[in-house]
Amino acid sequence: MPNALFVALSDGACLIDSTGSEHDFKMALTRRLTNYYARCGGREVHETSSLEDIQLETAMAALSVVTRVQEIIGVDETPDVEQPPLIGTRDLKELGTLLSIAFRWGVEHLYARALLALPHTPPASTTPRISEMSSQSEDYASLTTMTTNLLHLMFPDGFQGRIPQTLITTMILEKHAMDLLKPSMMLGWLPKSLASDLRPVLDIARPLTTRFLNFLSPLQTITALGGILSSTPHPPPYVRRLCVSLLGQQLLKPQGARSLCAAVFGENESPADDTWIEKLQHITRVFLTVPSATKPEEYFNQIIPRIVALLAPQESATNKRAAAYVLSRMLSADITSPHQDVISRIARTTLLRPFRDSELDEGMVSKLSPSSALTTLITVVSNADPSPTLISALLSPILPTLYSLLYHMDQIKTTDPSLRESFRGLLVTWGKIVGTAEGLEILWSIIQSEEIKWTVDLEGNIDRDHMSETSNPLSLLTPQDLEAGEHNLDSNILGLYPNPNHFVQFLKTIDRADISSDFFVKLLEMYRDSKTDDDEDPTRALLYLQIIMQMQAQLTEGKPSANILCKPTHLLSFIKHVLEPQLPASRQSKVHRPDSNGPIMRIYADQNDEVSDEGDSDDDTPGAEIITAEGEMIETSVNLLLSILEANEDLSARNAPILNDIFSLLEPLAREGSETLRLLAREARMVMTARLASTSSGKYTSRGEEEESAHDIYQKSLKLLQDPLLPVRAHGLLLLRQLVTPSTPEAKDPKLTDDTLVPAISSIFLQAIQDDDSYMFLNAAQGLAAMVDRFGKDVLRMLVKEFAGGLDGLGASNLTQRDLDTRTRVGEALAAVIRRCGQTLGIYALRTSSLSLLADCESTSPLAMLPYAVDLASAMLDILQLEFVSIKSTSGDDSEAPSMDSEPLSANAKFPPLRRAALHFLVLMVRETTKQVYESSFGVELFPDTFVRRANTILGYIASVDRDSIVRVMAREAVEDLDQLSKAMFGL
């Protein structure tokens, strides 16, 4: 046997001998074949043979040598049979070369010819045409012979027999599997429609090929089948279908998915190159292709868990990236697969099942533990393309469960820190890419969900704690704990879920002011509804309140992207809605839920509404204010408004017109609300007024250094007036007062001279004059008085209107204590104006206005004026006697004489309006006294005889000689009314 092996190897050496000196490749091959035939016997090589024919003949000779060697070394190792000889390394190299020649020059050459000869198979453009081809039947027969010999080389005893345990078998399995499978599939699975007598089906190839595939690993099989599908020339359609079917079967094997990745990307870690995306798309198409004999749902129920398994921590980075990409495509809505719904459903179920309470779907072959599922989710998101659709599709359905897991991982000290931070980053990623509406809905579902308990063992495994006790944490709270200070404001002593502090920290981490702002508004609405709904669980209202407080503490400062006050549109709408008085139909004990069409709540309660007897012990204190749910919400809204204004320095009614409506709605609260609410409403109106004044003066252009400095002080004072601290606001008011105070000759302080700012400044002083702080009130009063000195009658007219306006008709009877207090404060400011004006008061015709106001008082309440009737009547006579102008005292043209119309600011007291006002007031007094005498005999002895005689004398004289015709007529009417009073006094 050794001699036979030596001879066979020597014969093979003739075919690969390279010792010749020929420069022509054909001549070299001819020499080698001639030497081979000389040793083995055979026909001679014809000189007219083509290079392709000589190569084919060499390949057949090489296969013959390999077959002889295989027969020698491939015998069974049994005690009765001589053991096969060993082969050296050089001999193995020779055999490998002979096998390569057999496949390259023989099998591939004949396969290409036979493929071209198949009907309905267009030739490939890259296949070279052979000028002198053998007949089709000879090529097909030669290919059949070589394929049969190769298969028998592997299976000498048939498809059920043994396989030689030789290195030749190993070389064929490892290096030439695809080269052998291509002709075997084409010949063994030839359709009957293409078969003929000259092109018969090689039936023996099917069982032998099937057994050959069984000896290949999944990686080898997938590599070989993929190589056939992508080979050139392209295989016939039936071979392609066969390869796809076999490839699907390989994928369903335990190592199929991993083998596909190794076949496409290689088993070694390699960086991504230009073909990386093409390879990812290729394996995605392979995974999405369902084998012909398999139901789609069964196939994906098996293949998707295998793909998910590639995301395990021990897998290579290449496998993780490939699996993440495939899963992302499966979960996307734009894949072109007829089974998209099935694929998406199974993929979601496989990944998200550990975080759901639903039962397992039928047909699912594996189940991820919560720990594995969490790691898988993190790996998918971190390795897949940054797609918001993918992240939302993965995390949104289970986010309440994931948040509960994050909360417990933060509480459990045995949790892996790196896993916890990766998990937190996963949820933060979701929060940053999710849409506003969807994010609001998902976060609100966390508020409404029940707490899920989790456990983490010492090995880091996470699992649900279904047996956890749900005892009330308050049962463990003792007075000693409170005294020890173990529970701060952020502690969750009631065991509320979600934990308010932790949940708001999560909102702060995702850094989405738009979601947080809308969420805050919804919280306020739900809290308002829960306070007015007797059927609502009180712990829910407490949870809403705790989260609101935490959001105010944590999300109202810092960078704008996390500050809920930096996007105040929805918040201002909510504030306006709360402050608006509702229709009477809304005055009911319960409110509708937000989805109803009825009003949500009432704001202003009727004065006759009965207050519930239920309340805390503070309600029993005499004079204590009872804070209702409506009042509490209004107070919260005003506080929120102040916070918004503080956070947004540029926010004013100029760029947010809704503030005009809110400003008007705050006015009744500043007058009639509770003590705390009045203070808040006044502060809010003051800030809004100062803010509007600040923005309105933005286009001010200074005309000199002094005015620019004054404008800077003006802006500074407005800035200080918006501060929440009272001393700071008081300093701003002081600066504003100093700015409008008339300057003395030696003073160098800048003064404001722009008349367009007067309305804004006077409005600020009127707001501040209602403040309960004495320093604010006194500065406002002095500021108003100073403005009268600086800017004249317009400011005075405004003060008089504030003091005496709204008293016509029944207005005076509806005054509240707060209205009286406000008018009294304005009156003190008027008194300061009067004291400051001194002798120049006449320039503003204040005496005329005062007489008109006295006349209004007499007509409204004559009894209240009786104690002062005689003195006032005598004063009127004195005015008439002192200020009358006789006809004889004037000379010249009357049309050229000064009058009130031509000189409205004149200090001349001789103008007729003063005498007319005095006569009007005197006539009203006489008439009202006469009426009282006739009706009740009250006032019979009110006016003495001396007064009556003096009045008749003065009035008669004025009626005769006064220059103004209206004054003369009014004087005659006064005489007549005085005569009627005399008759009434005598009982006539």
Stockholm file with secondary structure:
# STOCKHOLM 1.0

chainA/1-988         MPNALFVALSDGACLIDSTGSEHDFKMALTRRLTNYYARCGGREVHETSSLEDIQLETAMAALSVVTRVQEIIGVDETPDVEQPPLIGTRDLKELGTLLSIAFRWGVEHLYARALLALPHTPPASTTPRISEMSSQSEDYASLTTMTTNLLHLMFPDGFQGRIPQTLITTMILEKHAMDLLKPSMMLGWLPKSLASDLRPVLDIARPLTTRFLNFLSPLQTITALGGILSSTPHPPPYVRRLCVSLLGQQLLKPQGARSLCAAVFGENESPADDTWIEKLQHITRVFLTVPSATKPEEYFNQIIPRIVALLAPQESATNKRAAAYVLSRMLSADITSPHQDVISRIARTTLLRPFRDSELDEGMVSKLSPSSALTTLITVVSNADPSPTLISALLSPILPTLYSLLYHMDQIKTTDPSLRESFRGLLVTWGKIVGTAEGLEILWSIIQSEEIKWTVDLEGNIDRDHMSETSNPLSLLTPQDLEAGEHNLDSNILGLYPNPNHFVQFLKTIDRADISSDFFVKLLEMYRDSKTDDDEDPTRALLYLQIIMQMQAQLTEGKPSANILCKPTHLLSFIKHVLEPQLPASRQSKVHRPDSNGPIMRIYADQNDEVSDEGDSDDDTPGAEIITAEGEMIETSVNLLLSILEANEDLSARNAPILNDIFSLLEPLAREGSETLRLLAREARMVMTARLASTSSGKYTSRGEEEESAHDIYQKSLKLLQDPLLPVRAHGLLLLRQLVTPSTPEAKDPKLTDDTLVPAISSIFLQAIQDDDSYMFLNAAQGLAAMVDRFGKDVLRMLVKEFAGGLDGLGASNLTQRDLDTRTRVGEALAAVIRRCGQTLGIYALRTSSLSLLADCESTSPLAMLPYAVDLASAMLDILQLEFVSIKSTSGDDSEAPSMDSEPLSANAKFPPLRRAALHFLVLMVRETTKQVYESSFGVELFPDTFVRRANTILGYIASVDRDSIVRVMAREAVEDLDQLSKAMFGL
#=GR chainA/1-988 SS CHHHHHHHHHHHHHHTCCCCCCSSHHHHHHHHHHHHHHHHCCCCCCTTCCHHHHHHHHHHHHHHHHHHHHHHHCSCCCTTSCCCCCCCHHHHHHHHHHHHHIIIIIIHHHHHHHHHHSTTCCCCTTSCCCSSCCCHHHHHHHHHHHHHHHHHHHCTTCTTSCCCCSHHHHHHHHHSHHHHHHHHHHHHTCCTTTCCSSSCCCTTHHHHHHHHHHTSCHHHHHHHHHHHHTCSSCCCHHHHHHHHHHHHHHHTSTTHHHHHHHHHHCSSCCCCCTTHHHHHHHHHHHHHCCCTTSCHHHHHHHHHHHHHHTTSTTSCHHHHHHHHHHHHHHHSTTCCCTTHHHHHHHHHHHHHGGGCCSCCCTTCCCCCCHHHHHHHHHHHHHHSCCCHHHHHHHHGGGHHHHHHHHHHHHHCTTSCHHHHHHHHHHHHHHHHHSCHHHHHHHHHHHHHSCCCCEEECTTCCEEECTTCCCCCGGGGCCHHHHHHTCCCTTCCTTCCSSCHHHHHHHHHHHTCHHHHHHHHHHHHHHHHHHHTCTTSCHHHHHHHHHHHHHHHHHSSSSSGGGCGGGSCHHHHHHHHHHHSCCCGGGCSSSCCCTTSSSCCCCSSCCTTCCCCSCCCGGGGSTTCCCCCHHHHHHHHHHHHHHHHHHHCTTCSTTTCTHHHHHHHHHHHHHHHSCHHHHHHHHHHHHHHHHHHHHHHTTTCCCSSHHHHHHHHHHHHHHHHHTCSSHHHHHHHHHHHHHHHSCCCTTCCCCCCCCGGGHHHHHHHHHHHTTCSSHHHHHHHHHHHHHHHHHHTHHHHHHHHHHHHTTCTTTTGGGCCHHHHHHHHHHHHHHHHHHHHHGGGGGGGTHHHHHHHHHHHHHHHCHHHHGGGHHHHHHHHHHHHHHHCCBGGGCCSCGGGSCCTTTCTTCCCTTSHHHHHHHHHHHHHHHHHHHHHHHHHCTTTTSSCHHHHHHHHHHHHHHHHHBSCHHHHHHHHHHHHHHHHHHHHHTTC
#=GC SS_cons         CHHHHHHHHHHHHHHTCCCCCCSSHHHHHHHHHHHHHHHHCCCCCCTTCCHHHHHHHHHHHHHHHHHHHHHHHCSCCCTTSCCCCCCCHHHHHHHHHHHHHIIIIIIHHHHHHHHHHSTTCCCCTTSCCCSSCCCHHHHHHHHHHHHHHHHHHHCTTCTTSCCCCSHHHHHHHHHSHHHHHHHHHHHHTCCTTTCCSSSCCCTTHHHHHHHHHHTSCHHHHHHHHHHHHTCSSCCCHHHHHHHHHHHHHHHTSTTHHHHHHHHHHCSSCCCCCTTHHHHHHHHHHHHHCCCTTSCHHHHHHHHHHHHHHTTSTTSCHHHHHHHHHHHHHHHSTTCCCTTHHHHHHHHHHHHHGGGCCSCCCTTCCCCCCHHHHHHHHHHHHHHSCCCHHHHHHHHGGGHHHHHHHHHHHHHCTTSCHHHHHHHHHHHHHHHHHSCHHHHHHHHHHHHHSCCCCEEECTTCCEEECTTCCCCCGGGGCCHHHHHHTCCCTTCCTTCCSSCHHHHHHHHHHHTCHHHHHHHHHHHHHHHHHHHTCTTSCHHHHHHHHHHHHHHHHHSSSSSGGGCGGGSCHHHHHHHHHHHSCCCGGGCSSSCCCTTSSSCCCCSSCCTTCCCCSCCCGGGGSTTCCCCCHHHHHHHHHHHHHHHHHHHCTTCSTTTCTHHHHHHHHHHHHHHHSCHHHHHHHHHHHHHHHHHHHHHHTTTCCCSSHHHHHHHHHHHHHHHHHTCSSHHHHHHHHHHHHHHHSCCCTTCCCCCCCCGGGHHHHHHHHHHHTTCSSHHHHHHHHHHHHHHHHHHTHHHHHHHHHHHHTTCTTTTGGGCCHHHHHHHHHHHHHHHHHHHHHGGGGGGGTHHHHHHHHHHHHHHHCHHHHGGGHHHHHHHHHHHHHHHCCBGGGCCSCGGGSCCTTTCTTCCCTTSHHHHHHHHHHHHHHHHHHHHHHHHHCTTTTSSCHHHHHHHHHHHHHHHHHBSCHHHHHHHHHHHHHHHHHHHHHTTC
//
